[in-house]
Amino acid sequence: MSETQKADQRSGAVPPTGNGVDRYFRISERGSTFGREIRGGLATFFTMAYILVLNPIILGSAKDKFGHSLDTGQLVTATALVACVMTVVMGVGGNLPLAIAAGLGLNAVVAFQLAPLMSWPDAMGLVVLEGLVICLLVLTGLRKAIMDAIPRQLKQAIGVGIGLFIAFIGFVDAGFVSRVPDAAHTTVPVQLGAVGRLTGWPVLVFCLGVLLTIALLTRKVKGAILISIVAMTAVAIAVDTVADIKSWGLTTPKVPDKVVAAPDFGLIGHFSLFGGFAKAGVLTAVLLVFTLVLSDFFDAMGTIVGISAEAGLLDDEGQVPGIGRVLLIDGAAAVAGGVGSASSSTAYIESAAGVGEGARTGFANLVTGGLFGLALFLTPLLTIVPLQAAAPALIAVGFLMMTHVKHIDWDDHEIAVPAFLTIATMPFTYSITDGIGAGFVAYVVIKTVVGKAREVNWLLWGVSALFLVYFAIDPVEQVLGVK
């Protein structure tokens, strides 16, 4: 097929052929086949199925303000259900081979930023609000204004910072890094292992998992992360069988009595839309919602454009077909994630695996979504994965997100300094919100100092002012007599 014909097909000049399903998804029109779409859907699922393990582990390892934890089995059900429904909706409504599930990084915000300040239903309510805000931004056309307000390199720095934050969580969860017990009497806040060195079989499983994961990624093996999780879980089960291990942490790797079980929908619908404002305060709640919106919105934009470009679906102006519907569905996915207590859901860059297998339409999503639906009944099998087997995936994801650092101009201090503060502050303060705020405030201040204040978009001025109040909240409250 010539490039002209391909362009005509993308523009709709060539009439669709084939049966009803083919015509609806424009499979033949986009130069694909049912076989390629099915293979693509399978590839996408197996490269992102790790979220069924990682999301419950990340959310399940955190406690809310009242010391409550979420049930791991119920989290598996919620994660699979939201991924199943929203992936199918994206396929049918957006007609892109773009799968959706709980976002890594976003779930870290929910687990370690929102939950400690409020109850779990309150935290999930803020996730719902985040999704509604994104939908509103899409419907009102403010998307472009917000995109233009934040410098591209600062957006990339946010992703890099989140990557380091996720990797740090992985090291801590696996026991590779631990807090020094008597940190108040030393200048060293963290240490290697539990006693300043690596001890115990569980940490060894983690180290082997990291080596296996990076080896598979380097070899560009499809499904590398999932393969590593499965393999190291098997190793962990074998080790637990023959060795006397006191504790694996949250999950003990033991063969379950049964593999199939009815899904537990106990977390579905457990959210409080405005409860977080009362628990954490209006300003803090607004900033937390803003953090979720920023992370989700821009990450989704990059993923959607990147996958569409790889699939050859962009038009002559570089636009994604039906971008309005696609962004609206992505916003709805965040809402669904909050309603289901699965954290904010978003488009997955791992969809590139499906595109690499030939997927070009939303039909591939029916396959991926169907497999997520099947996973609803495999909860006992999915809840035997220990942190030490899953945490290497967090290290791998951190590395993949870190690669965006190459797009930052480190010779230009006007952008490099804010980018550095964004990246460094997130893991060092264990706060994604603080990292974004530090970068924004530094950018506005530096631009003002060098006489380029007019280059800063008014939206960024407003957001930075909000962050200034956030950082200075204690003296502000004292001045206002709140404390």
For each residue, the residues with C-beta under 8 A, 3 or more apart:
1: 5 6 31
2: 5 6
3: 6 7
4: 7 8
5: 1 2 8 9 14
6: 1 2 3 9 10 31 312
7: 3 4 10 11 316
8: 4 5 11 13 14
9: 5 6 12 13 14 26 29 30 31
10: 6 7 30 312 313 315 321
11: 7 8 315
12: 9
13: 8 9
14: 5 8 9 29
15:
16: 22 23 26 28 29
17: 22 23 28 29
18: 21 22 23 27 28
19: 22 23
20: 23 24
21: 18 24 25 27 363
22: 16 17 18 19 25 26 27 28 34
23: 16 17 18 19 20 26
24: 20 21
25: 21 22 37 91 95 361 362 363
26: 9 16 22 23 29 30 95 361
27: 18 21 22 30 32 33 34 37 360 361 363
28: 16 17 18 22 31 32 33
29: 9 14 16 17 26
30: 9 10 26 27 313 360 361
31: 1 6 9 28 360
32: 27 28 36 37 358 359 360 361
33: 27 28 36 37 358
34: 22 27 37 38 363
35: 38 39 358
36: 32 33 39 40 357 358 359 360
37: 25 27 32 33 34 40 41 97 358 359 360 361 363 364 367
38: 34 35 41 42 364 367
39: 35 36 42 43 357 358 359
40: 36 37 43 44 97 353 354 355 356 357 358 359 360 364 367
41: 37 38 44 45 97 354 359 363 364 365 366 367 368 370 371
42: 38 39 45 46 354 357 367 368 371
43: 39 40 46 47 222 223 353 354 356 357 359
44: 40 41 47 48 97 99 348 350 351 353 354 359 364 368
45: 41 42 48 49 99 367 368 371 372
46: 42 43 49 222 223 226 353
47: 43 44 222 223 224 225 226 350 353
48: 44 45 51 99 101 348 350 351 353
49: 45 46 52 226 371 375
50: 53 54 225 226 229 390 393
51: 48 54 55 79 83 101 102 104 348
52: 49 55 56 76 79 80 83 372 375 382
53: 50 56 57 229 382 385 390 393
54: 50 51 57 58 104 390 393 394
55: 51 52 58 59 75 79 101 102 104 107 342 343
56: 52 53 59 60 70 72 75 76 79 382 383
57: 53 54 60 61 72 173 250 251 385 387 390
58: 54 55 61 62 104 107 108 111 169
59: 55 56 62 70 75 107 110 111 342 343
60: 56 57 69 70 71 72 75 250
61: 57 58 69 111 173 250 387
62: 58 59 69 111 112 115 116
63: 67 68 69 115 116
64: 67 68 69 115 116 118 119 120 122 123
65: 115 116 117 118 119 279
66: 119
67: 63 64
68: 63 64 119 120
69: 60 61 62 63 64
70: 56 59 60 74 75 120 267 341
71: 60 74 75 264 266 267
72: 56 57 60 75 76 250 251 383
73: 76 77 264 379 380 383
74: 70 71 77 78 264 265 266 267 341
75: 55 56 59 60 70 71 72 78 79 267 341 342
76: 52 56 72 73 79 80 375 379 382 383
77: 73 74 80 81 263 264 265 266 267 376 379
78: 74 75 81 82 265 267 268 340 341 342
79: 51 52 55 56 75 76 82 83 101 102 342
80: 52 76 77 83 84 263 372 373 375 376
81: 77 78 84 85 263 265 268 340 342 372 376
82: 78 79 85 86 100 101 102 333 336 337 340 342 345
83: 51 52 79 80 86 87 99 100 101 102 342 345 369 372
84: 80 81 87 88 369 370 372 373 375 376
85: 81 82 88 89 336 369
86: 82 83 89 90 100 101 329 332 333 336 345
87: 83 84 90 91 99 100 101 365 368 369 372
88: 84 85 91 92 365 366 369 370
89: 85 86 92 93 94 100 329 332 333
90: 86 87 93 94 96 98 99 100 326 329 330 333 347 362 365
91: 25 87 88 94 95 96 97 98 361 362 363 364 365 366 368 369
92: 88 89 95 362 365 366
93: 89 90 325 329 362
94: 89 90 91 98 322 325 326 329 362
95: 25 26 91 92 321 322 361 362
96: 90 91 304 307 308 311 313 320 321 322 326 361 362 365
97: 37 40 41 44 91 307 311 351 354 355 359 360 361 362 364 365
98: 90 91 94 303 304 307 326 347 348 351 362 365
99: 44 45 48 83 87 90 347 348 350 351 354 365 368 369
100: 82 83 86 87 89 90 329 330 333 345 346 347 348
101: 48 51 55 79 82 83 86 87 345 346 348 372
102: 51 55 79 82 83 106 107 337 342 343 344 345
103: 106 107 295 296 299 343 344 345 346
104: 51 54 55 58 107 108 166 394 397
105: 108 109 162 163 165 166 295 299 401 432
106: 102 103 109 110 292 295 296 343 344 346
107: 55 58 59 102 103 104 110 111 343 344
108: 58 104 105 111 112 113 162 165 166 169 432
109: 105 106 112 113 114 288 291 292 295 432 433
110: 59 106 107 113 114 115 123 124 127 292 343 344
111: 58 59 61 62 107 108 114 115 343
112: 62 108 109 115 116 169 430 431
113: 108 109 110 116 117 288 291 431 432 433
114: 109 110 111 117 118 122 123 126 127 276 288
115: 62 63 64 65 110 111 112 118 120 123
116: 62 63 64 65 112 113
117: 65 113 114 276 279 280 284 288
118: 64 65 114 115 122 123 275 276 279 280
119: 64 65 66 68 122 123 272 275 279
120: 64 68 70 115 123 124 270 341
121: 124 125 270 271 272 275 341
122: 64 114 118 119 125 126 272 275 276 278 279 280
123: 64 110 114 115 118 119 120 126 127 276
124: 110 120 121 127 128 270 271 272 338 339 341 343
125: 121 122 128 129 271 272 273 274 275 276 338
126: 114 122 123 129 130 276 285 288 289 292 338
127: 110 114 123 124 130 131 271 292 334 335 337 338 343 344
128: 124 125 131 132 271 273 334 335 338 339
129: 125 126 132 133 273 289 338
130: 126 127 133 134 289 292 293 296 334 338 344
131: 127 128 134 135 331 332 333 334 335 336 337 338 344
132: 128 129 135 136 331 335
133: 129 130 136 137 289 293
134: 130 131 137 138 293 296 297 327 330 331 334
135: 131 132 138 139 328 331 332 335
136: 132 133 139 140 142
137: 133 134 140 142 143 146 293 297 331
138: 134 135 143 324 327 328 331
139: 135 136 328
140: 136 137
141: 144 145
142: 136 137 145 146
143: 137 138 146 147 297 327
144: 141 147 148
145: 141 142 148 149 459
146: 137 142 143 149 150 297 459
147: 143 144 150 298 301
148: 144 145 457
149: 145 146 457 458 459 460 463
150: 146 147 154 155 294 298 457 460
151: 154 155 415 443
152: 155 156 407
153: 156 157 407 408 409 415 419
154: 150 151 157 158 415 418 419 422 439 440 443
155: 150 151 152 158 159 298
156: 152 153 159 160 404 405 407 408 419
157: 153 154 160 161 405 408 418 419 420 422 423 439
158: 154 155 161 162 294 295 298 422 435 436 439
159: 155 156 162 163 299 302 401 404
160: 156 157 163 164 401 402 404 405 408 419 422 423
161: 157 158 164 165 422 423 424 425 426 427 432 435 436
162: 105 108 158 159 165 166 295 401 426 432
163: 105 159 160 166 167 397 398 399 400 401 402 404
164: 160 161 167 168 398 402 423 426 427
165: 105 108 161 162 168 169 398 426 427 430 432 435
166: 104 105 108 162 163 169 170 394 397 398 401
167: 163 164 170 171 394 395 397 398 399 402 427
168: 164 165 171 172 177 398 427 430
169: 58 108 112 165 166 172 173 394
170: 166 167 173 174 391 392 393 394 395 398
171: 167 168 174 176 177 391 395
172: 168 169 175 176 177 178
173: 57 61 169 170 249 387 391 394
174: 170 171 202 203 206 387 388 391 392
175: 172 178 193 194 200 202 203 206 249 387 388
176: 171 172 192 193 198 203 206 207 391
177: 168 171 172 190 191 192 193
178: 172 175 190 191 193 194
179: 183 189 190 191
180: 183 186 188 189 190 191
181:
182: 185 186
183: 179 180 186 188 189
184:
185: 182
186: 180 182 183 189
187:
188: 180 183 191
189: 179 180 183 186
190: 177 178 179 180
191: 177 178 179 180 188 195 196
192: 176 177 196 197 198
193: 175 176 177 178 196 197 198 199 203
194: 175 178 199 200
195: 191 199
196: 191 192 193
197: 192 193
198: 176 192 193 203 204 207
199: 193 194 195 203
200: 175 194 203 204 245
201: 204 205 239 243 245
202: 174 175 205 206 236 245 248 249 386 388
203: 174 175 176 193 198 199 200 206 207 388
204: 198 200 201 207 208
205: 201 202 208 209 232 235 236 239 386 388 389
206: 174 175 176 202 203 209 210 387 388 389 391 392
207: 176 198 203 204 210 211
208: 204 205 211 212 232 235
209: 205 206 212 213 228 229 231 232 388 389 391 392
210: 206 207 213 214 392 395
211: 207 208 214 215
212: 208 209 215 216 228 231 232 392
213: 209 210 216 217 224 225 228 392 393 395 396
214: 210 211 217 218 395 396 399
215: 211 212 218 219
216: 212 213 219 221 224 225 227 228
217: 213 214 220 221 224 225 396 399
218: 214 215
219: 215 216 224
220: 217 224
221: 216 217 224 227
222: 43 46 47 353 356
223: 43 46 47 226 227 353
224: 47 213 216 217 219 220 221 227 228 396
225: 47 50 213 216 217 228 229 393 396 397
226: 46 47 49 50 223 229 230
227: 216 221 223 224 230 231
228: 209 212 213 216 224 225 231 232 392 393 396
229: 50 53 209 225 226 232 233 385 389 390 392 393
230: 226 227 233 234
231: 209 212 227 228 234 235
232: 205 208 209 212 228 229 235 236 388 389 392
233: 229 230 236 237 253 384 385 386 389
234: 230 231 237 238
235: 205 208 231 232 238 239 389
236: 202 205 232 233 239 240 248 253 386 388 389
237: 233 234 240 241 253 254 255 384
238: 234 235 241 242
239: 201 205 235 236 242 243 245 253
240: 236 237 243 245 248 252 253 254
241: 237 238
242: 238 239
243: 201 239 240
244:
245: 200 201 202 239 240 248
246:
247: 252
248: 202 236 240 245 251 252 253 386 387 388
249: 173 175 202 386 387 388
250: 57 60 61 72 386 387
251: 57 72 248 383 384 385 386 387
252: 240 247 248 384 386
253: 233 236 237 239 240 248 384 385 386 389
254: 237 240 384
255: 237 384
256: 259 380 381 383 384
257: 380
258: 261 380
259: 256 378 380 381
260: 377 378 380
261: 258 377 378 379 380
262: 377
263: 77 80 81 376 377 379
264: 71 73 74 77 379
265: 74 77 78 81 268
266: 71 74 77 270
267: 70 71 74 75 77 78 270 340 341 342
268: 78 81 265 339 340 341
269: 339 340
270: 120 121 124 266 267 341
271: 121 124 125 127 128 338 339 341
272: 119 121 122 124 125 275 276
273: 125 128 129
274: 125 277 278
275: 118 119 121 122 125 272 278 279
276: 114 117 118 122 123 125 126 272 279 280 285 288
277: 274 280 281 282 285
278: 122 274 275
279: 65 117 118 119 122 275 276
280: 117 118 122 276 277 284 285 288
281: 277 284 285
282: 277 285 286
283: 286 287 466 469 470 473
284: 117 280 281 287 288 470 473
285: 126 276 277 280 281 282 288 289
286: 282 283 289 290 466
287: 283 284 290 291 433 437 466 467 470
288: 109 113 114 117 126 276 280 284 285 291 292 433
289: 126 129 130 133 285 286 292 293
290: 286 287 293 294 463 466
291: 109 113 287 288 294 295 432 433 436
292: 106 109 110 126 127 130 288 289 295 296 334 344
293: 130 133 134 137 289 290 296 297
294: 150 158 290 291 297 298 436
295: 103 105 106 109 158 162 291 292 298 299 432
296: 103 106 130 134 292 293 299 300 330 334 344 346
297: 134 137 143 146 293 294 300 301
298: 147 150 155 158 294 295 301 302
299: 103 105 159 295 296 302 303 346
300: 296 297 303 304 327 330 346 347
301: 147 297 298 304 305 327
302: 159 298 299 305 306
303: 98 299 300 306 307 346 347 348 349 351
304: 96 98 300 301 307 308 320 323 326 327 330 347
305: 301 302 308 309 314 318 320
306: 302 303 309 310 349 352
307: 96 97 98 303 304 310 311 347 349 351 352 355
308: 96 304 305 311 313 314 320 321
309: 305 306 312 313 314 318
310: 306 307 352 355 356
311: 96 97 307 308 355 359 360
312: 6 10 309 360
313: 10 30 96 308 309 320 321 360
314: 305 308 309 318 319 320
315: 10 11 318 319 321
316: 7
317:
318: 305 309 314 315
319: 314 315 323
320: 96 304 305 308 313 314 323 326
321: 10 95 96 308 313 315
322: 94 95 96 325 326
323: 304 319 320 326 327
324: 138 327 328
325: 93 94 322 328 329
326: 90 94 96 98 304 320 322 323 329 330
327: 134 138 143 300 301 304 323 324 330 331
328: 135 138 139 324 325 331 332
329: 86 89 90 93 94 100 325 326 332 333
330: 90 100 134 296 300 304 326 327 333 334 346 347
331: 131 132 134 135 137 138 327 328 334 335
332: 86 89 131 135 328 329 335 336
333: 82 86 89 90 100 131 329 330 336 337 344 345 346 347
334: 127 128 130 131 134 292 296 330 331 337 338 344 345 346
335: 127 128 131 132 135 331 332 338 339
336: 82 85 86 131 332 333 339 340 342 345
337: 82 102 127 131 333 334 340 342 343 344 345
338: 124 125 126 127 128 129 130 131 271 334 335 341 343 344
339: 124 128 268 269 271 335 336
340: 78 81 82 267 268 269 336 337
341: 70 74 75 78 120 121 124 267 268 270 271 338
342: 55 59 75 78 79 81 82 83 102 267 336 337 345
343: 55 59 102 103 106 107 110 111 124 127 337 338
344: 102 103 106 107 110 127 130 131 292 296 333 334 337 338
345: 82 83 86 100 101 102 103 333 334 336 337 342
346: 100 101 103 106 296 299 300 303 330 333 334
347: 90 98 99 100 300 303 304 307 330 333 351
348: 44 48 51 98 99 100 101 303 351
349: 303 306 307 352
350: 44 47 48 99 353
351: 44 48 97 98 99 303 307 347 348 354 355
352: 306 307 310 349 355 356
353: 40 43 44 46 47 48 222 223 350 356 357
354: 40 41 42 43 44 97 99 351 357 359 364 368
355: 40 97 307 310 311 351 352 358 359 360
356: 40 43 222 310 352 353
357: 36 39 40 42 43 353 354
358: 32 33 35 36 37 39 40 355
359: 32 36 37 39 40 41 43 44 97 311 354 355 363 364
360: 27 30 31 32 36 37 40 97 311 312 313 355 364
361: 25 26 27 30 32 37 91 95 96 97 364
362: 25 90 91 92 93 94 95 96 97 98 365 366
363: 21 25 27 34 37 41 91 359 366 367
364: 37 38 40 41 44 91 97 354 359 360 361 367 368
365: 41 87 88 90 91 92 96 97 98 99 362 368 369
366: 41 88 91 92 362 363 369 370
367: 37 38 40 41 42 45 363 364 370 371
368: 41 42 44 45 87 91 99 354 364 365 371 372
369: 83 84 85 87 88 91 99 365 366 372 373
370: 41 84 88 366 367 373 374
371: 41 42 45 49 367 368 374 375
372: 45 52 80 81 83 84 87 101 368 369 375 376
373: 80 84 369 370 376
374: 370 371 377 378
375: 49 52 76 80 84 371 372 378 382
376: 77 80 81 84 263 372 373 379
377: 260 261 262 263 374
378: 259 260 261 374 375 381 382
379: 73 76 77 261 263 264 376 382 383
380: 73 256 257 258 259 260 261 383 384
381: 256 259 378 384
382: 52 53 56 76 375 378 379 385
383: 56 72 73 76 251 256 379 380
384: 233 237 251 252 253 254 255 256 380 381
385: 53 57 229 233 251 253 382 389 390
386: 202 205 233 236 248 249 250 251 252 253 389 390
387: 57 61 173 174 175 206 248 249 250 251 390 391
388: 174 175 202 203 205 206 209 232 236 248 249 391
389: 205 206 209 229 232 233 235 236 253 385 386 392
390: 50 53 54 57 229 385 386 387 393 394
391: 170 171 173 174 176 206 209 387 388 394 395
392: 170 174 206 209 210 212 213 228 229 232 389 395 396
393: 50 53 54 170 213 225 228 229 390 396 397
394: 54 104 166 167 169 170 173 390 391 397 398
395: 167 170 171 210 213 214 391 392 398 399
396: 213 214 217 224 225 228 392 393 399 400
397: 104 163 166 167 225 393 394 400 401
398: 163 164 165 166 167 168 170 394 395 401 402
399: 163 167 214 217 395 396 402 403
400: 163 396 397 403
401: 105 159 160 162 163 166 397 398 404
402: 160 163 164 167 398 399 405
403: 399 400 406
404: 156 159 160 163 401 407 408
405: 156 157 160 402 408 423
406: 403
407: 152 153 156 404
408: 153 156 157 160 404 405 415 416 419
409: 153 412 415 416
410: 416
411: 416
412: 409 415 416
413: 416 417 446
414: 417 418 443 446 447 450 452
415: 151 153 154 408 409 412 418 419 443
416: 408 409 410 411 412 413 419 420
417: 413 414 420 421 442 446
418: 154 157 414 415 421 422 438 439 440 442 443 446
419: 153 154 156 157 160 408 415 416 422 423 439
420: 157 416 417 423 424
421: 417 418 424 425 435 438 439 442
422: 154 157 158 160 161 418 419 425 426 435 436 438 439
423: 157 160 161 164 405 419 420 426 435
424: 161 420 421 427 428 435
425: 161 421 422 428 429 431 434 435 438 439
426: 161 162 164 165 422 423 429 431 432 434 435
427: 161 164 165 167 168 424 430
428: 424 425
429: 425 426 434 435
430: 112 165 168 427
431: 112 113 425 426 434 435
432: 105 108 109 113 161 162 165 291 295 426 435 436
433: 109 113 287 288 291 436 437 470
434: 425 426 429 431 437 438 471
435: 158 161 165 421 422 423 424 425 426 429 431 432 438 439
436: 158 161 291 294 422 432 433 439 440 467
437: 287 433 434 440 441 467 470 471
438: 418 421 422 425 434 435 441 442
439: 154 157 158 418 419 421 422 425 435 436 442 443
440: 154 418 436 437 443 444 460 463 464 467
441: 437 438 444 445 464 467 468 471
442: 417 418 421 438 439 445 446
443: 151 154 414 415 418 439 440 446 447 456 460 464
444: 440 441 447 448 453 456 460 461 464
445: 441 442 448 449
446: 413 414 417 418 442 443 449 450
447: 414 443 444 450 452 453 455 456
448: 444 445 451 452 453 456
449: 445 446
450: 414 446 447
451: 448
452: 414 447 448 455 456
453: 444 447 448 456
454:
455: 447 452
456: 443 444 447 448 452 453 460 461
457: 148 149 150 460 461
458: 149 461 462
459: 145 146 149 462 463
460: 149 150 440 443 444 456 457 463 464
461: 444 456 457 458 464 465
462: 458 459 465 466
463: 149 290 440 459 460 466 467
464: 440 441 443 444 460 461 467 468
465: 461 462 468 469
466: 283 286 287 290 462 463 469 470
467: 287 436 437 440 441 463 464 470 471
468: 441 464 465 471 472
469: 283 465 466 472 473 476
470: 283 284 287 433 437 466 467 473
471: 434 437 441 467 468
472: 468 469 475 476
473: 283 284 469 470 476 477
474: 477 478 483
475: 472 478 479
476: 469 472 473 479 480
477: 473 474 480 482 483
478: 474 475 481 482 483
479: 475 476
480: 476 477
481: 478
482: 477 478
483: 474 477 478
